[in-house]
Amino acid sequence: MNKIKLPSDAEFYEDNHLLVWRPFGLLNKTAVNDIVTILGELEAALDEPFNRFSDTLAADAVDLNFEYIIQVSLYRRHAYANRPPVKSAMLATDSTLIHYGKVHALLTQGSPIKALVFQDRREAAQWLRAPIELLAAKSLAGEASDKIQ
C-alpha cells in the first residue's frame, strides 16, 4: 500500500477497507481513468477486498458519455471477476451523474461489484457500514464539512 500514490482527490482507509474518491471541478475521462488505475493497483496490492465511495458533489462539470461509461463498467466487471464481493456507492445529485451511476450499477450486476447510487450521504454510509465521518465532504482546509449531507 505504501508504494501506491493516491491522487489528491482520493483517500484509502485501510482499517475500514474503504477507498473514498471525491472528484472536483471537471469530471472527465482522465479523472475516471486515474481512479480506475488506482483501483487496479490497490486490488493487486491488498490481500483484503475493500469497498468504494465516490462523492461526486464537488464535480461542477461532466465531460463523459454513455459509451465511455459502458466501456469502463464492462472493464471493471471483467477486471474484478472471480474476486470477493465489494460495494461501490456513488453519491450524486446531478441527473447526468445519477444516470451514469445507474448504468454502471446495471452493467456490474451479476459480478462481485455491487454498485448503488445515493443522493444522501448517510444512507450511503449505512449501506457501506462505514463511519459517516469518512464519507463527509472535505472543505478546502481539508477538514470534514457537514454542509452537504
N, C-alpha and C positions, 0 to 999 in steps of 0.2 A: 504494500500500500504506500509506503514512503517514497517509492520511485515514481508514482503516478502524480503528475502535476495537474491539479484541478484548475479549471478556468475560474476567474473571479466571480462568476455567477453560479458556481456550484459548491456544495459542501457535502462531505461524506461523514456521517455519524456512525462510526464503527460499532459502538456499543449498542446502538439501536438498529443496526443493519438497515440504514436508510441513506439514499442519495437524494439530496434536495437541489433542484435546479431552478433558478429564478432569472430567466432571460429578461432583459430590459431593452428599451429602445426598439430597434427594428428586429423582428423575429424573421429570419430568412434561412435559406438552405445552409449557409455557412454555420450559423448558430446551431442548427439541428445536427448537422454533420459532426460538429465539435462534441456535442453531448453524446451522440451515438458512439463516437470513438472512445470517449471516456467510459461509457457503459461497457464496451467490449474489453477495455483494459482492466477495469475493476472486476468484471466477471472472470477474466483469465487469472487475475492475481489472488482473488479471495477464495477461500475454501467454502464459505457460507453464502447462501443466497441473500440478497438484500432487496428491499422494496425501493420504490422510486416515487418522488413527488415533484411535479412540475408546477410552479406558481407562475402563471402567465400574466398576472395582473399588471405588471410593470412594462409589458410589451405594448408600446403605443402605436406600432405599425406592424403589419404582417405582409410579407412578400413570399408566400408559399402557394402551392396549388394542390388540387386533389391528386393529380398524377404523382407528384412527389411524395405526398403523404402515403399513398398506396404503396409506392416503392419502398419507403422507409419501413412501413408496417410489415410488409412481407419479408423484408430483410431481417428485421428484428425477430419475427416469428421463426424464421429459419435459423438465425444465429443462436437463438436461445432454445432451440428444440432439445428434447431429452435432458432437460435440466430441472432442478427443483422449482416448484411454483413460487411466483413472486407477484406482488401487487404493484400496479403503476397508477397513481392518482394524478389527475390533472385538474388544477384549479383554474377556471376560466369563466369570464363573464362576457367576453366578446363573442358575438354569434358565429363568426367565421372560425375562431379557435374552438368553440364548442363543437361545431360540425366536424372539424378536423380530428378532434379528440374522439368523437363518436365513431368516425371511420376507422381510426386506429384500434379502438376497442373491438369493433366488429371484425376487423381483419386478424386480430390476435386471438379471437375466440377459438377454443379447442387447443390452444398452446399453453405452456406453463405461465404465460403472461396474462394476468387478469387485469385489464385496464378499465377504469371508470373515470368519467368527467364529473367534477363537482363545481358548484357555484358557491359553496360555503366551506370555509377552511376547517371549521370544527368537525363537520361531517367527514371530510377527508381524513382528518387526524384520527377520528374514531374508527373509520374503516381500515386505516393503516395500523391501528393500535400504536400510534406514535404520540409523544407529548406534543401538545399544541404549540409549545414554545419553539420546537424545532421547525415547525411549519410556518411560524409567524413571519410576516413581511419584515424586511430589514430596511431601516432608514439609511440615509446617506452616511450617517456616522457609524453604521454597522451595528446598531442596537436594534433589538426587537421593537416592532411598532404594532400597536393594536388598532391602528386607524382602519385597516381593511380586515374584517373578519368574515 
